[in-house]
Amino acid sequence: MTAPPQLRRYQIMEPLGGGGQGKTFRAVDRETNTQVAIKVLRLSEMDGWKRYDLFERECEVLKSLRYPGIPRYLDRYAVEETGEFFLVMELIEGQTLAAMMAQGPLSQETLVDVLWRALDILGYLHGRDPPVIHRDIKPANLIRRPDGGLSLIDFGGVRASLHVDGGSTMIGTFGYMAPELLHGDASPAADLYSLGATIAALGTGTPADKLPHDGLQIDLSRTALRDAPLRPVLERMLEPVPSRRVGAVTEVREAMRAAIHGARPPSRPDALAKTPRVDAPGEVMTSAIPGAARSLARVPPPLSILVWIWSAMMAGLFVILEVALLPLLFGVVSAVGKRDREETARERARALSAIRDGRKALQYIARETYPLRDEGRDPSK
């Protein structure tokens, strides 16, 4: 089997970090003689579809984003023989805020600058249609670049509302994740909570999960930030109840201006409590699912058990088609055939898209007909 050309193009160097959605390495692009970052996901380390779905979504979302504070998508490829998937991105040089925090609390001036720059990034993400929710903002995922700018990295937990999202995988880091993420809710307000927890950690030199709490609320009155100008802003960002929390970047900016100029930030009216919401892990934007699949997912017991068994088996087959058989087939066609390479690539992309759509529909049916699923769910979903 012919190896993908990217396997020869990129020389992987030392590791940069890793997490539940793969390991990231520094690499060299031999064609351009520039350094890049490559995230690697190994099939042997997956325990289900979820990690692959998240990796695929990260690739798709990054490819659609163009912003100075976000790594640029460059390439993606797979090695069928080893079951490895690769995402090539712009390498962001600089120091993570976690490394800066390890040296002690950041100054108030630096906190204001970091918060303002981070809000710029979130304003771009949340302003997209549909809004893009990062879900894992923390000091380790924010990099202060040599030019003084700020970059947000690791979009492995990203969610956009047009994507089908199944399973119950919890995304985020304890201490920094908003309480509602524990049961799957995600909105721009969840990212603002995580950013508030990040600033609180940076301002105290203490990881967010080690900060004093009063119930679910981080108690800033018992920290070094008790007299800080940003305290009222952070308290509004760290409100445990989403409907009482600032829900948009513009609200945080207004609160910052008021706090820095000595005025009391206005309380948030109920009318502003509604923020764009994204599907919870157990929910699906059914407009992305064919009507036949939605009808099949609503069959009553005991027939639903047979449908669940069938759909789960077929979804597994589609995964094998997607990650192994289809690449193998087109690899053989490319190696021995005389067809135009670009046309072959277009046919492969069309086939892959059709298989992915089929897999996601089957996963939706399997999830909706799962025998132990809560019977009180809304049957219209």
Protein Blocks (a to p, Z undefined) as FASTA:
>chain_A
ZZdfklmmpccdddfbdcfkoccdddddfklopacddddddfklpgbjklmmmmmmmmmm
mmmpccfkbccdfbdcddfknopacddddddedddfklmmmnopcdfklmmmmmmmmmmm
mmmmmmpccdddeklacfklpccdfkopacdehjllgccfkbccedjddedjehjacfkl
mnopacfklmmmmmmmmmmmmmnopafklpccehjbccfklccklmgmklmmmmmmmpmb
lklpcfbfklmmmmmmmmmnopacddddfklmpccddddfkbccfklpcfklmmmmmpcc
fklmmmmmmmmmmmmmmmmmmmmmmmmmmmmmmmmmccdfklmmmmmmmmmmmmmmmmmm
mmmmmmmmomkbcfkbcfkZZ
